[in-house]
Amino acid sequence: MAKEAEKNKPEEQAAEGGREKKKGSALKWIIVAVVVLLVLGGGGAGAYFFLNKSAGKKAQAPAKPPIGAVWAPDVFIINLADTDADRYLKITMNFELSDGLAVAELDQIRPRVRDMVLGVLTVKSFKDLNNFEGKQRLKEEIAMRLNSQLTRGKVVQVYFTDFVVQ
């Protein structure tokens, strides 16, 4: 019997060692699962707060102000300053103003405004106006010149409603 007890001991120890391995293996899986859940939970919470803050900022962003008073001068037809060909420009524009009182002022100085705009346009060539940047520079130059003439309000934006070069 003593021999049998000694034989059973290694088998029992092997069985206990197997249970310890199973317990250790199960403990590792539990730890891994807890870490994964913590990482996913933290990521989800971070995403919630990040997206919630950005949604709040969008809702709180100030709305663009409505378009101001608009003044429309007459149509301009001018010869461009090209030496290689005879070209003309037909342009219709509107001026957005910061103050409604500026409309009455522009009506009073209409001849001066037309002269100023014609002076700006007649020195331009086709190369100056045939791309987006050239048109933007022209808008800025017209707005700057008009603002120097106004005492009430200012020109906020120049809109081209018709722009034909032939």
ABEGO torsion letter per residue (X at the ends): XAAAAAAAAAAAAAAAAAAAAAAAAAAAAAAAAAAAAAAAAAAAAAAAAAAAAAAAAAAABBBBBBBBBBBBBBBBBBBBABAABBBBBBBBBBBBBABAAAAAAAAAAAAAAAAAAAAAAAABBAAAAABAAAAAAAAAAAAAAAAAABABEBBABBBBABBBBX
